[in-house]
Amino acid sequence: MAGTSMRGKPMPGQHSVQIPRARPLYRFAATGLSASMWFFLMYRAKQDGAVLLGWKHPWDH
């Protein structure tokens, strides 16, 4: 078998699954989408965090 030692275990650096590198555009888009997701989550946590944790009732102003 290619990339294996005599005992059937993969040699260091020789893995059976090869994952290709993503294009820079996809990496940039993924970083932007994840940053916007975290921004939205933190914004909502600031707005509704106390209600979610039970520190405040939604009808209290």
N, CA, C and O atoms as a MOPAC input file, in Angstrom:
PM7 MOZYME 1SCF
protein

 N      0.83700 1    -1.18300 1     0.00000 1
 C      0.00000 1     0.00000 1     0.00000 1
 C      0.88000 1     1.24400 1     0.00000 1
 O      1.93100 1     1.28100 1     0.63900 1
 N      0.44200 1     2.22900 1    -0.70800 1
 C      1.21500 1     3.46000 1    -0.77700 1
 C      1.02100 1     4.28000 1     0.48700 1
 O     -0.11100 1     4.48900 1     0.92400 1
 N      2.10300 1     4.74200 1     1.07200 1
 C      2.03400 1     5.60900 1     2.23600 1
 C      1.86400 1     4.89000 1     3.56100 1
 O      1.56900 1     5.53500 1     4.56600 1
 N      2.03900 1     3.58300 1     3.59700 1
 C      1.92400 1     2.87000 1     4.86600 1
 C      3.23000 1     2.16300 1     5.16100 1
 O      4.00700 1     1.84700 1     4.26000 1
 N      3.45300 1     1.92400 1     6.43300 1
 C      4.62500 1     1.16000 1     6.82100 1
 C      4.29200 1    -0.32200 1     6.71900 1
 O      3.21900 1    -0.67900 1     6.23100 1
 N      5.17900 1    -1.17500 1     7.16300 1
 C      4.94900 1    -2.61400 1     7.03800 1
 C      3.83800 1    -3.09600 1     7.96100 1
 O      3.23900 1    -4.13800 1     7.69300 1
 N      3.54600 1    -2.38500 1     9.02300 1
 C      2.50900 1    -2.82200 1     9.96000 1
 C      1.13400 1    -2.25900 1     9.62100 1
 O      0.18500 1    -2.50300 1    10.36600 1
 N      0.99500 1    -1.53200 1     8.55000 1
 C     -0.29600 1    -1.01800 1     8.13400 1
 C     -0.65900 1     0.34700 1     8.69500 1
 O     -1.72700 1     0.87200 1     8.37900 1
 N      0.20200 1     0.93400 1     9.51900 1
 C     -0.07000 1     2.25800 1    10.06700 1
 C      0.50500 1     3.30800 1     9.12500 1
 O      1.54600 1     3.07600 1     8.51100 1
 N     -0.15500 1     4.46100 1     9.00000 1
 C      0.39000 1     5.50800 1     8.12500 1
 C      1.71200 1     6.05100 1     8.66200 1
 O      1.89500 1     6.20400 1     9.86900 1
 N      2.61000 1     6.33400 1     7.75300 1
 C      3.87100 1     6.95200 1     8.14200 1
 C      3.61400 1     8.42100 1     8.47800 1
 O      2.63000 1     8.98600 1     8.00000 1
 N      4.46300 1     9.05200 1     9.28300 1
 C      4.27100 1    10.46400 1     9.61000 1
 C      4.25100 1    11.32000 1     8.34700 1
 O      5.12900 1    11.20600 1     7.49200 1
 N      3.25200 1    12.16600 1     8.24300 1
 C      3.12900 1    13.03600 1     7.08200 1
 C      2.39900 1    12.40700 1     5.92100 1
 O      2.10800 1    13.10000 1     4.94600 1
 N      2.09600 1    11.15000 1     5.97800 1
 C      1.39200 1    10.45500 1     4.89900 1
 C      0.00500 1    10.04800 1     5.40200 1
 O     -0.14800 1     8.97300 1     5.98300 1
 N     -0.98600 1    10.87700 1     5.19000 1
 C     -2.33800 1    10.59300 1     5.64400 1
 C     -3.17600 1    10.10300 1     4.47500 1
 O     -2.91600 1    10.44800 1     3.32200 1
 N     -4.17400 1     9.30200 1     4.77900 1
 C     -5.00400 1     8.75100 1     3.71800 1
 C     -5.98500 1     9.77800 1     3.16700 1
 O     -6.43300 1     9.64000 1     2.02900 1
 N     -6.33200 1    10.80700 1     3.94400 1
 C     -7.26800 1    11.82800 1     3.49000 1
 C     -6.49000 1    13.10800 1     3.22100 1
 O     -5.84700 1    13.65200 1     4.11900 1
 N     -6.55000 1    13.58100 1     2.00100 1
 C     -5.86700 1    14.81400 1     1.62400 1
 C     -6.91400 1    15.90300 1     1.43100 1
 O     -7.77400 1    15.78500 1     0.55800 1
 N     -6.85200 1    16.96300 1     2.23700 1
 C     -7.80300 1    18.06400 1     2.15400 1
 C     -7.16000 1    19.19300 1     1.35800 1
 O     -6.10200 1    19.69000 1     1.74500 1
 N     -7.77700 1    19.60600 1     0.25300 1
 C     -7.18200 1    20.68500 1    -0.54200 1
 C     -7.33900 1    22.03700 1     0.15200 1
 O     -8.25000 1    22.22900 1     0.95700 1
 N     -6.44900 1    22.96200 1    -0.16700 1
 C     -6.51900 1    24.30000 1     0.40900 1
 C     -7.68600 1    25.05300 1    -0.21700 1
 O     -7.96800 1    24.90700 1    -1.40700 1
 N     -8.36200 1    25.86000 1     0.60000 1
 C     -9.47800 1    26.67100 1     0.11100 1
 C     -8.93600 1    27.91600 1    -0.57900 1
 O     -7.86300 1    28.41400 1    -0.24200 1
 N     -9.69900 1    28.40600 1    -1.54900 1
 C     -9.29600 1    29.62900 1    -2.23300 1
 C     -9.34700 1    30.80200 1    -1.26200 1
 O    -10.16300 1    30.79500 1    -0.34000 1
 N     -8.49100 1    31.81600 1    -1.44800 1
 C     -8.47600 1    32.96100 1    -0.52700 1
 C     -9.81900 1    33.68400 1    -0.44400 1
 O    -10.17500 1    34.19800 1     0.61600 1
 N    -10.56600 1    33.73200 1    -1.54500 1
 C    -11.87300 1    34.38600 1    -1.51900 1
 C    -12.81000 1    33.68100 1    -0.55200 1
 O    -13.53700 1    34.33400 1     0.19600 1
 N    -12.79900 1    32.35400 1    -0.55900 1
 C    -13.66400 1    31.59200 1     0.34200 1
 C    -13.24000 1    31.77300 1     1.79700 1
 O    -14.08500 1    31.87300 1     2.68600 1
 N    -11.94500 1    31.81300 1     2.03500 1
 C    -11.46900 1    32.02800 1     3.40700 1
 C    -11.84800 1    33.41600 1     3.89900 1
 O    -12.25000 1    33.57700 1     5.05100 1
 N    -11.72400 1    34.42400 1     3.03400 1
 C    -12.09800 1    35.78600 1     3.39600 1
 C    -13.59600 1    35.88000 1     3.65500 1
 O    -14.02100 1    36.51800 1     4.61800 1
 N    -14.40000 1    35.24800 1     2.80000 1
 C    -15.85200 1    35.26300 1     2.98400 1
 C    -16.24600 1    34.54300 1     4.27200 1
 O    -17.13300 1    35.00500 1     4.98900 1
 N    -15.60300 1    33.43000 1     4.56900 1
 C    -15.91100 1    32.69700 1     5.79600 1
 C    -15.53700 1    33.51700 1     7.02500 1
 O    -16.26900 1    33.50900 1     8.01400 1
 N    -14.42100 1    34.21800 1     6.97900 1
 C    -14.01800 1    35.06600 1     8.09600 1
 C    -15.00400 1    36.21100 1     8.28600 1
 O    -15.37100 1    36.53500 1     9.41500 1
 N    -15.43400 1    36.82400 1     7.18600 1
 C    -16.40800 1    37.90900 1     7.27300 1
 C    -17.75100 1    37.45100 1     7.80400 1
 O    -18.35800 1    38.13100 1     8.63100 1
 N    -18.22200 1    36.30300 1     7.33500 1
 C    -19.50200 1    35.78100 1     7.81500 1
 C    -19.43600 1    35.40800 1     9.28900 1
 O    -20.37500 1    35.67300 1    10.04000 1
 N    -18.34000 1    34.79800 1     9.70300 1
 C    -18.23500 1    34.42600 1    11.11600 1
 C    -18.09100 1    35.66800 1    11.99500 1
 O    -18.61600 1    35.69400 1    13.10800 1
 N    -17.39200 1    36.69100 1    11.51800 1
 C    -17.28000 1    37.92700 1    12.29500 1
 C    -18.63300 1    38.60700 1    12.42900 1
 O    -18.96800 1    39.11100 1    13.50100 1
 N    -19.42100 1    38.62800 1    11.34700 1
 C    -20.74600 1    39.24100 1    11.43900 1
 C    -21.66500 1    38.42600 1    12.34300 1
 O    -22.50300 1    38.99600 1    13.04200 1
 N    -21.52100 1    37.09900 1    12.33800 1
 C    -22.31900 1    36.26200 1    13.22900 1
 C    -22.00800 1    36.60200 1    14.68800 1
 O    -22.92500 1    36.78600 1    15.48900 1
 N    -20.71700 1    36.68700 1    15.03900 1
 C    -20.34800 1    36.98600 1    16.41900 1
 C    -20.76000 1    38.40200 1    16.80400 1
 O    -21.15300 1    38.64300 1    17.94500 1
 N    -20.67400 1    39.34600 1    15.85900 1
 C    -21.13400 1    40.70500 1    16.14300 1
 C    -22.61800 1    40.69300 1    16.47800 1
 O    -23.04000 1    41.32700 1    17.44500 1
 N    -23.41700 1    39.97400 1    15.68300 1
 C    -24.85500 1    39.90600 1    15.92900 1
 C    -25.15300 1    39.21700 1    17.25700 1
 O    -26.02400 1    39.66300 1    18.00400 1
 N    -24.43500 1    38.13200 1    17.55600 1
 C    -24.65900 1    37.43600 1    18.82500 1
 C    -24.33200 1    38.32600 1    20.02100 1
 O    -25.07900 1    38.34600 1    20.99900 1
 N    -23.23000 1    39.05600 1    19.95200 1
 C    -22.86900 1    39.92900 1    21.06300 1
 C    -23.83100 1    41.11100 1    21.17700 1
 O    -24.12900 1    41.56100 1    22.28300 1
 N    -24.31400 1    41.61100 1    20.05100 1
 C    -25.30400 1    42.68700 1    20.06900 1
 C    -26.58700 1    42.21700 1    20.74200 1
 O    -27.14100 1    42.92000 1    21.58700 1
 N    -27.06100 1    41.02400 1    20.36700 1
 C    -28.28000 1    40.48900 1    20.98000 1
 C    -28.05200 1    40.15400 1    22.45400 1
 O    -28.96200 1    40.31600 1    23.26700 1
 N    -26.86700 1    39.69400 1    22.80700 1
 C    -26.56800 1    39.41300 1    24.21100 1
 C    -26.59500 1    40.69900 1    25.03000 1
 O    -27.03800 1    40.70100 1    26.17900 1
 N    -26.12200 1    41.78600 1    24.44100 1
 C    -26.17700 1    43.06800 1    25.14200 1
 C    -27.61900 1    43.51900 1    25.31600 1
 O    -27.97900 1    44.06400 1    26.36000 1
 N    -28.44800 1    43.29600 1    24.29800 1
 C    -29.83900 1    43.72200 1    24.35900 1
 C    -30.67600 1    42.82700 1    25.26900 1
 O    -31.43700 1    43.33100 1    26.09400 1
 N    -30.54800 1    41.51200 1    25.13200 1
 C    -31.44300 1    40.56200 1    25.79600 1
 C    -30.74700 1    39.62600 1    26.77100 1
 O    -31.36700 1    38.67300 1    27.24400 1
 N    -29.49600 1    39.86300 1    27.08300 1
 C    -28.75800 1    38.93200 1    27.92900 1
 C    -29.31800 1    38.78600 1    29.32900 1
 O    -29.37800 1    37.67700 1    29.85800 1
 N    -29.73100 1    39.89600 1    29.94000 1
 C    -30.26500 1    39.83200 1    31.30200 1
 C    -31.58200 1    39.06300 1    31.34000 1
 O    -31.85000 1    38.33600 1    32.29700 1
 N    -32.39900 1    39.21900 1    30.31000 1
 C    -33.66400 1    38.47700 1    30.24100 1
 C    -33.38300 1    36.99700 1    30.05200 1
 O    -34.02700 1    36.15300 1    30.67700 1
 N    -32.43500 1    36.68300 1    29.20400 1
 C    -32.10300 1    35.28600 1    28.93800 1
 C    -31.56400 1    34.59100 1    30.18400 1
 O    -31.86000 1    33.41900 1    30.41900 1
 N    -30.78400 1    35.30000 1    30.97400 1
 C    -30.22000 1    34.72200 1    32.19000 1
 C    -31.17200 1    34.78400 1    33.37900 1
 O    -30.86200 1    34.25300 1    34.44600 1
 N    -32.32200 1    35.42200 1    33.21000 1
 C    -33.30900 1    35.48400 1    34.27900 1
 C    -33.07100 1    36.58800 1    35.28500 1
 O    -33.68600 1    36.58100 1    36.35100 1
 N    -32.19700 1    37.53700 1    34.98400 1
 C    -31.90900 1    38.62900 1    35.90200 1
 C    -32.96700 1    39.72500 1    35.82800 1
 O    -33.09400 1    40.54100 1    36.74100 1
 N    -33.72500 1    39.73400 1    34.73100 1
 C    -34.68600 1    40.80000 1    34.49600 1
 C    -35.85300 1    40.20800 1    33.71800 1
 O    -35.66900 1    39.28600 1    32.92400 1
 N    -37.04300 1    40.73200 1    33.94300 1
 C    -38.20300 1    40.27100 1    33.19200 1
 C    -38.35800 1    41.11500 1    31.93200 1
 O    -38.03700 1    42.30300 1    31.95300 1
 N    -38.84200 1    40.53100 1    30.83000 1
 C    -38.96600 1    41.29600 1    29.58800 1
 C    -39.97400 1    42.43700 1    29.69000 1
 O    -39.88400 1    43.39700 1    28.92400 1
 N    -40.93200 1    42.35900 1    30.61500 1
 C    -41.92400 1    43.42300 1    30.73300 1
 C    -41.46400 1    44.53400 1    31.66800 1
 O    -42.14600 1    45.55200 1    31.78100 1
 N    -40.32000 1    44.36900 1    32.34700 1
 C    -39.76700 1    45.44300 1    33.17800 1
 C    -38.99400 1    46.41300 1    32.29600 1
 O    -38.27100 1    46.00800 1    31.38600 1
 N    -39.16100 1    47.71500 1    32.58500 1
 C    -38.42700 1    48.70600 1    31.79100 1
 C    -37.47800 1    49.46600 1    32.66400 1
 O    -36.76700 1    50.34700 1    32.18200 1

